[in-house]
């Protein structure tokens, strides 16, 4: 199997790894745990590399949260803005994915396959309504008394008060041309970590902003901008569940665009955290993508084959 042909006839596959690819529920999130967890999806990605050009995106919620907690626990060094923390985790997680993927490719006996992790900017609109109504909780939890002393807005969550930031919609991935050239040259590209570093235009330059962008929406946008054939959103459940968390819960194995729109409008019990993933899949298909899949971390290959997860198509 040749993993280094850079053959332009290979379909392009974008795989969006959820946060559970690194840290599972109930774990402390040690580096050892994260490396071990990554082996499950990354070995599957390695097996797909011979027949696909691959781009990998990933979440970073727990890692950014840990960095923010470290900042709150120490006043000896200056605190860093959220955009810098996102950049730090892009490098951190990119290194981890590269390391595990390189090992997995060698285990398969693959030819040399170049890998690259790319620090990625994502442009947002400074007039986005999200900036006037921050709603995304990030970072550590505080008591009500602690929250009153903070110099940034917070919101009450089931675990306590947390900092809130804007979550604007992505407009474009700044490095999309570079990403496309890299995959055409045979590279496996790891990028847009944590939704990318949110920036707004300032003349010909960009300024970072305190915000977080939904990772799945960014993945769908990038997949469309580079002309990917397939978007795979890997998560901690088997796919889209109708009547989620009820006795009648069931996997929805196939969705057309109309079905997906109906799900977002009507399935109150089943949406939850799945809604952004369905919305992202719809955005990719509406932008010209052939197929999107929402599947579990354990069934990435089967999802690509069309035998697992929720398969979403235009018709």
N, C-alpha and C positions, 0 to 999 in steps of 0.2 A: 504493500500500500504506500503510495507516494504522498507525503504530507507537505511537499514543498514545490509543487508545480506552479502555483499562482495562476492556474488555468482560469481564464476569464469565463469559461462555460460553466464553472461551478456555481450553484445557487448560493446566494448570500444569506446567512442565518444570523440574526441578532438574538442573543440569549440574555435576558434580564434576570439576574439572581437576586432573590429576596434576602432580607437580613438573616433569615433562618439558615441560609447557606453557610454562615459562619458561626452563629450562636443560636443554639436550640433552647427551647423553653426549659427553665429549671437549671440551666448551666450558669457558671460564674463568668464565662467568657474569657477563660485563659487563652493564651496564644496556642498552647497545645491543643485545646479543644477546638479552636477555630481552624487550625491546620487540618485536624482530623475530619471535621465536618465538611470542609471544602472538597475532600477526596470523593465524596458521593457524587455531586454534580460534575466536578471537573474531569473525572475519569470518563464520564459519558460524553462530555464536550470533546475530549481527546479522541474518542472513537468516531466522532462526527467530522473531525478535521480533515480526513482524507477525501471526503466527498463534498465539503462545503467550505466556503470562505466565511470566517467567523468573527463576529464582534461580540464582546462581553460587556455588559453594564452590571452595576451592583448597587445595593443599598449600603447605608453607613450609619443608620440611626443609633445602634448601641455604641458604636465607636465614638461618634461625635458626642453622645451623652456622657461617656466616660471622660473625654477631654474637658467637657464643660464642668463636670464634677471636680476634676483635678484643679481647674482654675478657681472654683469656688472655695476649695480647701486650702489654697495657698495664696498669700499676698506678697510673697517674697519676689515674685517676678511679674512683669506687666501682663495683664489679661489680653488675650487675642480676640479679634472679631470673628464672628461665625464664618465668614468667607474663608479665613485662613484655616480654621479647623476643618472645614470641608476639604480644602486643598491637602491638608495633612493626611486625612483619612483616605483620600484618593491615592496618594503615594503608598500608604501603609497597606491597604487592602489590595491594590494593584500588585505590589510585591508578593503578597501571599498567594494570590491567584496564579501569577506567573510561575512561582516556585513549584506549586503543586501541579500545574499544567505541564511544565517542562518534565517533571518526574513521570507523570502519567504518559506522556508521549514517548518517553524513553522506554517505559515498561511495554508499550505496544510495539516497540522496534521501529518506530516511525523514523523517516529521514529527518534531517534537521528542519525545524519549523521555527522561523523567527517570531518572537513575541515582543510586544511593546505595550507599556502602560502610558497613557496620555493624560496629563493634567488638562481638564476640559472646562472651558467657559460655556455658559448657556445664557444667551441674552433674554432679558425680560423687559416688559414695558413698564417704565416708572409710573405711568398713569394707570396701571392695573389696579382695580378696586381692592385687591387683596392687601395693598399697602396701607389703606385707610381702615382696614378691618382685620388685623392680624388674628389668625385662628389656629395656627399650627403649634401644638405644645412640643417643646424640645428640652433636652437637658435634665438635670436632677430635680427631685421633688423637694418642696419646702413646706413648713407649717404655715398657717395663716399669719402668725406673728412675724416669721422670717420673711414672708412674701411682702409684707408691708414696708420692710426696710430696703427692698431691692429698688434699683434705679431703672428697671425695665418692666414692661407689662407682664402680668401672669394670668393664668386661668386655673380654675379648680378642676382637678381630674380625680378619678377614683383613688389614686395613690397619694394625692396631695396637690399643692399648687406648683405649677411649672411655668417657665418662661414661654411666652407666645411670640411667634414671629410670623411674618407674611409668607404665604405660599402662592406666589404668582404663577401664571401659566407660562410655559416656555415658548419663546418666539422662534429662536433658531439656535443651532449648535454652532459656535464660532469656528471650531476646527473641523467642520464636516468635510471640507475638501481634502484636508490632510488625512482624515480617517479613510476616506474613499480610496485615495492613492495608496495608502498603506495596505489595505486589504487586496487591492488589485495587484500589488507586488508580492502577495503571499504571506503577509503578516497576519497573525491573530492579534486583534487590537482590544485592549481593555481600556474603557473610557467612560466618561459621564458618571463617575462614581458619586453616589449619594444625590443624584439628580443634577450633578454638575455645579460649578461655582457660579452663582447668579450674578450677572453683571448688567449694567445699563450703559447705554452709549453716552459718551461725553465728547462731542465732536468726532474725531477719528479714533479716540481712545475709549477705554471701558473702565468703569468704576464698579468695584464689588459692592454688594448691598447685603444687609442683614436679612436674609430670607432663606427658605429652603424650597426646593422645587420637587414635585412628586417624581420619583424615580421612574415609574412606569410610563407616565406621560412623556418624559424626556426620551425614554427608550423608544416609544412609538414614533416620536418626532424624528429622532435620529435614523430609525429604520427607514422612514419615508424619505428623508433627505439623502441617504446614501443608496437608495434604490434596493433595499433588502427584499428578498422574496418571502421570508418567513420571520415572524416575531414570536419568540417563545418567552412567556412570563412564568418563571419557576417560583413556586411558593410553597407553603406548608400544608396545603390541602390538595385533594385530587383534581380539583377544578371548580367550576361554578356550581354551586349547590342550590337547587330550588328548595324553598322552605327550610333554610339552614337552621340547625339546632332545634328541629321539631321531629316528632316521630316519623313524619313523612319525608324527611330529608332524602334527596336523591341527586345524583350527578346529572348535569345537563351535558351530554356528550357532544351535541351539535347545536350551533347557533348561527342563524343568518343575521345580517345587520338589523333587520326589523325585529327579530327575536331579542337581540341584545338591547335595543332601545326600549322594548317593552319591559324587559327585566329591570332596567334602571328606573323606569317610571312606576312599575307596579309591585315588584316583589320586595315588600318592606322587610320581611323576615330574613330574606336571603342576601341582602346587599352587604351591609357592614363594610369591612375593609376590602371586599371584592369589587365594590363599585368603581374605584379608580382603575382597577385592572381591566374591567370590561370596557370602561370608557377609553382607556388607552388602546385596547385592541380595536375598538370601533374606529378610532382616529387613524390608526394605521391602515385599515381596510379602506376607509373613505379617501385616504391619500394615495391609493393605488396599490397597496400591498395585496398579495395573493391570499395569504392565510395567516391567522394569528392563533396561538395556542396558549391556554392557561392550564398549567399542569403542576404536579408536585416535583420537588427537588429530586426525588427518587426515580421519576419516570420521564426525564427529559428526552431520551432517545425514542421511547415509545410515543411521546407527544409529537416529535418530529415525523415519525412514521405515520401518525394519524390514528394510532390505536390506544391512546390514553389522553386524559385531560378533556378540556372543552375546546373543540375545534370551531373557530369562528371564521366564516367566509361571507362574501358579499351576497351570494344566493345559494 
